[in-house]
Amino acid sequence: MRVAFASDHAGFDLKKFLMEVARGLGHEVIDAGAMQYDPGDDYPDYAEAIGKVLRAGEADRGLLICGSGVGASVAVNKMSGIRAAVCHDTYSAHQGVEHDDMNVLVLGSRVVGTELARDLMTYFLAAQFTGEDRHLRRLSKVNDIEQRYR
């Protein structure tokens, strides 16, 4: 799977760690930034960067990291076609994909440690959208909302 990663300064170290784990799991890794630690980095810039990679079809899924995960999640969800959620438990990380076709996992580096982050990413990347009628119906309604408020 092609997986894009992005983070602001707060998520920089966790991003680098998770990129190595993803490579070890056999995934193709795309780094959408930040390329170096800079305390002046702002999460909206990297939310947009990872969203552009996904919208262009250059990656199948994305992992976005900031301090809490909240700001980055809010920012990236402004982009059409992006379905992102902050997850702090493995159930949400896989269920978000299985039921909601989530394509971006957002993590808070100040909320989760490296081992939990590894587990969250592993569950997220292993999950597949079920395509069940009830989930397709709900996803269609979400897409309709997105279209109405574009």
N, C-alpha and C positions, 0 to 999 in steps of 0.2 A: 504494500500500500504506500502511496505517496502522502507524506505527512508534513504539513507546514508548521513551523514553530515561530512564535514571535513573543517578545516581552519588552516591557519598559525596564528601567534600572532596577526596580524592586524584584523583578522576576528573572533577571539576567542569569544568575548562577543556577537557579533551578532549571531554566530553559536549557542551558548547556548540558546539565546532567541528564535531563530527559531525552535530549537529542541523541546522546551516546547510548542510552538504554534502547531507544527506538531502533537505532542502527544495529545494535546487538540482536534485536528481535527480527531483523531482516527487512525493515521498512526503509524506503527511500526517504531521506530527510531533506527538507527545504528550509533554509533559515531566512525568514522574512524580516529579521532585525530584532532588536538592536544588535549591531555587530561588535560593539564594545561597551563596556560599562560607562555610563554617563549619568550622573545624578540629575541632570537636567532633562532627561528623556521623559516624554509624556505618553501615557497609555493610549490616548486616542490615535496617535500616529501609528502605533504598531497594531492596533485593532484594524485600522484601515488597511495597513499593509497586508495583514494575513487575509482579510476579506477579499482584497484584490487578487491574491494568489488563488483562492478558492473559486472566485467568480470567473477567473480566466481558465479554469479547468486544469491548472498546473498541479493541484494537489487534491486528494480525495477527502482528507480531513485536516483539521487544524487544532493546535494547542496554543492557547494564548494565556500569558501569565502576567499579572501585576501584583501589587501588594495584597489586596483583599480579593481580587477577582471581580468585584462588583463593577467598578468603573469600566474595566475592559469589556465586560459582558454587555453593559449598557451601550457602549460605543459600537461594538461590532454588530450588535443586533439592529443597528440603524441601516445596515446594508441589505439590500434585497437579496434573497436567496441564502442568507446566513441564518442558521438556527443554532444559537450558542446558549450554554448554560454554565453557571458556576456549580461545580460539584465538589462535595467534601466527603462523599461516601461512594462505595463501589456500586451499590444498587442504582443510584441515580446516574452514574457514569455509563452503565450499559443500558439501562432502561430508557434513558434519553435518546439513544440511538434506535433501540428496538421499537419504541412506540412513537417517537416524535421526529425521527430521522435527523437528530442533532448532528451537525457537522463540525462544530467547534466546541471543544472542552476548554473551559476557562478555569484557571486555578489561581488561588491566592497564596503567594509564596510565604506570606506572614501568617497563614492560617494552617496550611498543611506542611508536614515535613517531607523529606525526600522519599522515604519508603512508602508513605501513603500516596504521594504524587505518582510514584512508579506504579503502584497498584491501580490507581484511578486511570492512568493512561493505558495500562494494559487491558483493563476491562473495556474502556472506551474503544480502543482500536480493534478488539476482538469481536465486538458486537456488530450485528447486522440488523438493518431495518426489516421488520417482519413482513411488511406489505399486507397485513391483514386488513380486511374491509373497514373495520372500525377505525384503524389507524390512518388509512388512506382518506377516509371521510373527514377525520379531524384535521389532518394535514392540509386537505383541500380548503377547509374553513380558515385555517391559519393563513394560507396563501391568499385567500380572498380578502382577508383583513389587510394584509400587506399591500395588495393592489389598490384597495379603496383609499388608503392613506399615503400613497406614494407622493 
